[in-house]
Amino acid sequence: MNSKDILKIAQQEKNDERNVFLRDKSSVWISSTLIALAGLVSGIRDSHNQNFYDIFAIVCISLAAGEFYKYLMKKNLKHLLLVVGLLLAGFIAAYYFLAGL
């Protein structure tokens, strides 16, 4: 392969580094916003003596999905432990939420 062939192959790839970076950065913004809004709504609900288990379950299970993806890609035990902990917390919160209906 000469340099022209390598350049053609690189130009045909659909995973441009900038697109990958932007997708990853957008995921961080989405997660941060989700957590901030969940905290705000939980605080409001708590001030009105309402439980916040549903919101807590949604946040924990969503974050567990992201950590599971990281575990699949990196095979790092830290991410697997986070998945287990977040799922455990999320399912316990979901149980308390559903029990209170």
N, C-alpha and C positions, 0 to 999 in steps of 0.2 A: 504494500500500500504506500502510495506516495502522499505528500501533504495535501494535494488537491482532493484526493479521495476521502481523507480524514475530515477535511473541511466540509465536504458535501454531506457526509454522514452526520456530522455535528449540527449542520444547518437543518437537516431533516428531522432531528429528534424533536419530539413534542414537549419534552420536559425541560424547558428553558430554565436556567438557574434562577433567573429573576422571578419567573412565575412560581417556582417552588418556594422561593424565599417569601414572596407575597402571600402565598397560601398559608405558609407556616405562621407568618406574622399576623395574618387575619385570624387564625385560630386562637392565637394568644389574646387578641383584642376581644374576640367573642367570649372566650372563657372568663376573662377579667370582667367584662360587662355583665355576664351572667351571674358571677359571684357577687359583684357589687349590688346589682338590682335585687338579688335574692336576699342579701343582708338587709337592704333598705326595707323591702316588703316584710321580711321576718320581724324587723324591729317595729314596724307599724302594727303588724298583727299582734305582736306580743304586748304592745301598749294598749290594745283593745281586748286583752285577755283571750285571744284566740291562739290556738296552737299553730306552729309553723312546720310541722312534720312533713307536710306535702312538699313544700318548697325545699326543705333540707334533703328529702329523698331524691328529688329531681336533680339538684346540684351534685349530690354524691354519686349518683348513678351515671350522670353525664361525664363527670370527671373520671370515673372509673373506666368508661369507654375510651377516653383519650389515653389514659395510662395503659390500658390493655393494648392499644395500637402501638404505643411506644415499646411495650414489652415484646410484642411480636417482631418489631423491627430491630431492636437492640439486644434482646435476650438478656436484659439486666434484671437481676433479682429484685432490686429496689422498686422497679415498676410493678412487678408482680405482687409484691407486698402491699403497695399502695392500692392496687386493684382489689385485693382481698379486703383490706381495711375499709376502703370506700364503699364497696358493695355491702359489706356487713353493716356499716352505719346506715347506708341508704335503705337496705331492706328492713332494718329495725325501725327506722323512721316511717317507712311505708306501712309497716304492720301497725304501729301506734296510730297513724293517721286513719287507716281503714278500720281499726278497732273503735275509733271515736266517732264514726259515722252513724 
